[in-house]
Amino acid sequence: MQNFLFGIYPYIALSVMFIASVARYERDPFTWKSKSSQLLRKRQFIIGSVLFHVGVLVIFAGHFVGLLTPIVVFDWLGISHEAKQILAAAAGGIAGIMALAGGILLLHRRLFDPRISANSSFADTAILALLVAQLVLGVGSIYVSLQNLDGHEMVKLMSWAQAIIYLQPGAVEQIADAHWIFKVHIVLGLTIFLLFPFTRLVHIISAPVRYLWRPGYQIVRTRRGARAPVKGVEPLRSVK
């Protein structure tokens, strides 16, 4: 089971994530959206969404840099394993609590608001619940990390992640004696990657950055029918 979960399952999850995402974009492009529920109930949404997204972005960046940067780079920069673990625990703790608070607010409104529940699919609620559970594990792992500030546990996780991504042998052995909370955290994270193409999470990789420099104007009408040019699309012309 160790060999499957930490040596084979990562490649299954990542392969399904990339291949199914491309297939969905090609076959069902109109399902590729965030399906925001802000119009149904704005209360709780703004605070919850901002906390959740900012926290998750910081966590993702920290995991990406912290796990995939070769250990020799940190040694060359003079950053000890202990200092790196303290920095990861501090920054990850703040971002994790932010994301967890926002996720709980978003999950609460999705579960207990009748209008939002009626317009939510099982996948919408389930993936949000999995993300909240993953954040709980992540915040809980910080407590475990603070019990061993020598950085040894962090090195295990880095060695495993780099062995998987860089196709190096011995990945399973690197994490064999790691604390159980890190192992559960990894397996749940891989499961989220596996489910990624089949949920609303796909909107993460299609941020509308191009809208910042799009040309032309767009017609926006007030309730009284007034027209005002707005950057976006050329004005409409009346046709008899």
N, C-alpha and C positions, 0 to 999 in steps of 0.2 A: 504493500500500500504506500509506503514511503517513496519507493521508486516511481509509482504511478503519479502520486499527487505532486511531487516536487521535481520529477524528471521527465514525465510524459505529458501530464495535464497542462503545464504551461504552454507547450507547443500546440496542443489541441485548442486551448482557449484563444491564443493569439492568432492562430490560423483561421478559426471560425470568425473571429472579430474582423479581420481584414477582408477575407473573401466574401463573407455575407454582407458586409457594409457596401462593398463595391456592387454586389449583385442587387442589393436593395435600391441603391441609387440609380442603377441602370434600368431596373424593371419597374419599380414603384416610386418614382421621384416625388410624387405628390404626397406621399406618406412621410417624407423626410422633413419633419418639423418638430418644434418644441411643444406644441399643443398647450400653450400657456392658458391658465385659468384666471388670469388677472381680471378679465372683463366680468367674470361671474361674481367675484368677491375680492375687492382690492384690499380690504382690511387684513392685516397680518402678512399679506403677500410681499409688500415692498421690503419690510424689515427682514422677514424670513429669507427672501430671495437674495438680498444683498449679503446678509451674513453667510448664507450657505455658499453662494458662488465665490465670494472673495476668499472664504476659508478653504474651499476645495481647490481653488487655483493655486493658493500658496502651498497647500499640502502636495499637490501634484508636482509643482516645480521643485519642492524640497525632496520628494521621493526620486524624481528623475535625476537631479544633480547628485544627491547623496548616495544613491544606490548604484548608479551607472558610471560615475567617475572613478577611474582606476585608483586604487589605494596609493599607488606610487605618486600620484599627483598631489594628494594631501600631504604625503611625507615630504615631497619636494617643496611645497609651500610652507612647511613647518607647522602644519596643523596636526596636533596629536589626536589620537583616537578618543581620548577622554574629552578634549575640547570639542571635537566634532559631535560626540554624543550629547554633551550638555547643550550645545547650540541647537541640535536637532530636537531635543526634548523641549527646550524653551520655545523656539519658533513653532514647532509642530503642536505643542500644547495650546498655545494661543490660537493658532489657526484652527486646530481641531475643535476647541470649545466653541469658537465662532460658527464653524460649519455645523456642528452638532445642534447648537441652539437654533440656527436657521432651519436645519432639516426637520427638527421636531415641530417647529411652527408650521412648516409646509405640509408635513404629514398629518398634523392635527386638523388643519382646514380641509385636507383631502378626505379624511376619514369621517369627520363629524359635521361637515357642511353638506346638507342634502343635495343642493344644486350641483356642487362640485363632485360629490360622490356619484351622482346620476350621470355625469358627463365624463367620468374617469373609467378607463378600462382596468382590467386586472393587472396588466403589465405596468400601467402608470403607477398604481399604488404599490405593487410588489417591488419594483426597482427602487422606489424611494425608500421603502422599508429596509431593503438590503443595504442601501447607502447609509442609512442611519445606523444600522447594526454594525456596518464596517467602521463608522466613525466612533462608535462606542468601543469597539475593540482597539482602534488606534489610540484613543485617549487612555484606555486601560493599559496599553503596552508602555506608555510613558512611565507609569508607576513602576513597572518591572524594570525599565531601563535605568531609573534612578537608583535602584538597588545595586546596580553593577556599573559604576561610572568609569570602569577601566576601558570601556569601548569594545570589549571582546565580543559581546553579543552583536554589536553593530557590524563588526568585521565579518561575522558569519553571514549576515543578511546580504552585505555587499558582495561577498565572494559568491554566494548562491546566485544572486541576480545577474552578476556579470558573467558567470559561467553559462547561464541560460541564454542571455542575449548575445554573447560573443561566441556561442557554440563551443564552449570549453568542456572538457570531461570532468567528472567528479562533482557535479553540482549537488547531487543528493547528499553526499558525504559532508558537504560544507554546512548543511543545515540539520543534520541528523539529530544533534543533541541540543538544538535551540529550544527556548521556552515554548510551551504549547500555545500561548496566546499569539505569538508571532506566526506560528504555523497556521492557526485558524485564520488569522488576518490575511495571510498570503492566499490560502485556498478560497476564501470568500472574495478577495480581490480578483483572482483569476476567474471566478464564476461570474462576476460583474462584467469582466471583459468578454466572456463567452456570450452573455445575454445582450451585450451592447448593441449589436446591429438590429435587434428585434424590439427595441424600445425607443423612447423619445431621446435617449442619450446621444443619438447620432447627430443631433444639432450641434454638439460640441465641436465637431470637425468641419463645420460649415458656417463659421462666424461671418456675417455680412460686412467684411472690412471694406469691400469695394464701394459701399454706399457713401463712404467718407469723401470720395472724389467723383461721384457720378455727375454727369452734365445735365443740362436742361431743367425744366420746371414741372411741377405737378400742381393740379388744381385741387384746392382745399376749400370746401364750402362751409360756412357757418350755418346755424339753424335757420337763419333768415334768408339763406340762399346767396349770401355775398361770396364773391370769389377773391382769392388772394393767391398770387404766384408763389410757389414754394419750390425750392431746388429739388429736382427729381426728374420730371417729365415735361415735355412741351405742352402748352395750354391746349385745351380742346377747342375746336371750332364748331360753331353752330351750323347745322345742315338743314335746308328746307326740304 
